[in-house]
Structures are given as C-alpha cells and as structure tokens.
C-alpha cells in the first residue's frame, strides 16, 4: 500500500499539507460563526452557512499574512483587510460577519491558533446572544 501511495505523493507540491490544514481551519471557523450568525433569522432570510466569497477572501488574507514576514506590512495588510471587510460586510440585515472572519483569518495566518479559537468562540457567542436587528 505504501508503494502505491508513494507513486502519487510526488505529484503533490511541497507544503500542500499546510495549505490544506489552513483552509480547513478557516472553513471550520467560518462554518461555526456562520451558523451562529444565521440562527436568529427566519429560514427565508438565512444565507448560506459558508459564504464562498468570504471564505476566499479570508483564506487569501491568511495566506498573505503567512507569506509576508515584514514587521511593517503585516499590520498594514491586516488593517486594510479589516477596514475593507467592514465596508463590504454591510448587508440588508445589518452588520455581516466579515470583520470577525478577517481577524480570525489573520490570527490563523500568523499561527495563533488558540487566539483564533478564542475569537471564534467570542464571535459565536456575540452572534448567538444579540438580537437580529442589532447586528
């Protein structure tokens, strides 16, 4: 079995495992926060659990933060992403979940898994306990 597996593993580029793990982490955080965000809405008003544009942008931010190691450009990149997410996360139901997801993606990109998990729990609790019109 290992010989058959070894025939195919050379086709996968080096470092793909880390990217897949990062994508799974961002997807999991987005699914948890998305579930809590959609809880207060009626079934006709609910959006999808995992929003693909938000997943793509947050995964891209996590990749950029992981790739850029400059002390000046990392905070500038994170701040710009959070500000842009704040502008675009407005929807018909109030504030969206773009800002917390960008902050979670930045923490995941920096490798602060426990901080990202804590922020995910806090965002989930905020969305679960806040009434829908206040979002």
C-alpha positions, 0 to 999 in steps of 0.5 A, a space after each residue: 500500500 505504501 508503494 502505491 501511495 508513494 507513486 502519487 505523493 510526488 505529484 503533490 507540491 511541497 507544503 500542500 499539507 499546510 495549505 490544506 490544514 489552513 483552509 480547513 481551519 478557516 472553513 471550520 471557523 467560518 462554518 461555526 460563526 456562520 451558523 451562529 450568525 444565521 440562527 436568529 433569522 427566519 429560514 427565508 432570510 438565512 444565507 448560506 452557512 459558508 459564504 464562498 466569497 468570504 471564505 476566499 477572501 479570508 483564506 487569501 488574507 491568511 495566506 498573505 499574512 503567512 507569506 509576508 514576514 515584514 514587521 511593517 506590512 503585516 499590520 498594514 495588510 491586516 488593517 486594510 483587510 479589516 477596514 475593507 471587510 467592514 465596508 463590504 460586510 454591510 448587508 440588508 440585515 445589518 452588520 455581516 460577519 466579515 470583520 470577525 472572519 478577517 481577524 480570525 483569518 489573520 490570527 490563523 495566518 500568523 499561527 495563533 491558533 488558540 487566539 483564533 479559537 478564542 475569537 471564534 468562540 467570542 464571535 459565536 457567542 456575540 452572534 448567538 446572544 444579540 438580537 437580529 436587528 442589532 447586528 
